[in-house]
Amino acid sequence: MPQADRRWNKGWTRRDVLRCMGGAALGALGAAAAGREILSGLWRWAEAAESPEDRKSTIDVQAEERFRVTAACLLLTPYRDENLTHHRPHPMRAAALEAVEPFEDHPCAKLFREWGAFGSKFYTLAAWLTPSPPFRWLLPFCEVTGRTISAYEVEKFDLEARYPTLLTSFREEARLPELWASTQAEWEEVCEQCRRGLERYDVEGWMESFWGPAPKRLVLVPNPTDPPSFGFAPSNPREAFCIIGPPAVPRSAPEELAAKQFDYGSTPSTASLAVHEFGHTLIDAAADELSKAAKETEDIGKRLELKDWFPRMYPDWRSQLCEMILRAVQCVWRAETVSRESADEVIEAETQRFGIEPLPLIYQLFREERQAGKTVGPSGCVKLARRALTQFSKQCSADD
């Protein structure tokens, strides 16, 4: 399911189930109510603990342990085979797989398989853990009360103990710290490749010029053990993460070229993915406006004949509209930092492939705003998208 632009599986990311690639809520009911209440309390606490002056737009690049261990455990689920039919796994994946294969019956691996094979829900949960082991939730649970956040619906588990304890146990029993120590140079190189990719295209500066200051710390997490080209964007109240699988290297690529193609910084893909995934956090400042716009334009959405995996991955009009906005933003970035021609090619390809016909109009209005020297911002994105949909609706009526 890679896109022509960035060769990563946007289909399964976001609302990363914090959004799962747009959203896929984490589970069903039952323990869900407790999960929502706990995590909403964390949200409220963290917002109060951090003042706007503390928030910076800097993008940190880190091999975050909570996600690295989560990715290792995911190798013991069917998720490990995603997107490998035509693409090579990253060389670092083999060592991780060898380390964890003897622990297929570990309770943590069984829990992962019980919850489902895809990575979004696990990365979302990991975002709410302390950054270093032993893993634990961000606050003592006895202190937590608060409003409901519907994105956090957690299925069949004891929030207070089971998940962090099992993940910590898996890390120790599989002797993952030893693996990380033996591959430290490789992890450092992957992080450096990502830094080069971000700097080459000035992702940090561009995002601030388009969105304004970021509301929380931005952390890019390379994850070479993930399936090729996958991207996820979990977050917590203090941090927004962009977890990046390895570049998509065709199985047909000559061996001598594969190593160079695995370089995270060798193409615009890493930077493009960062622009998109961090965009989910940045547009959240206009979440209420987006919901209102989606409600007001729902009839327009019903007229679209969406194709391929797009309607399956984004089953409701709000997530579809959000995805169109962020893809348009991504192409504005491409037009301004890579080339106008490449952005136009992506817009045309995605419009035809997925049937997201309003995309060119949204992109055009964003470009006009940028050419006028303006910071578009979250609210501006929603307003311009709303205007584009109105134009699209009038064009459809004229054609009828």
Secondary structure, 3 states (H helix, E strand, C coil): CCCCCCCCEHHHCECCCCCECEECCCCCCCCHHHHHHHHHHHHHHHHHHCCHHHCCCCEEECCCHHHHHHHHHHCCCHHHHCCCCCECCCHHHHHHHHHHHHHCCCHHHHHHHHHCCCCHHHHHHHHCECCCCCCCECCCHHHCCCCCCCCCCCCCCCCCCHHHHHHHHHHHHCCHHHHHHHCHHHHHHHHHHHHHHHHHCCHHHHHHHHHCCCCCEEEEEECCCCCCCEEECCECCCEEEEEECCCCCECCCCHHHHHHHCCCCCCCHHHHHHHHHHHHHHHHHHHHHHHHHHHHCHHHHHHCCCCCCHHHHCCCHHHHHHHHHHHHHHHHHHHHHCCHHHHHHHHHHHHHHHCCCCHHHHHHHHHHHHHCCCCCHHHHHHHHHHHHHHHHHHHHHHHC
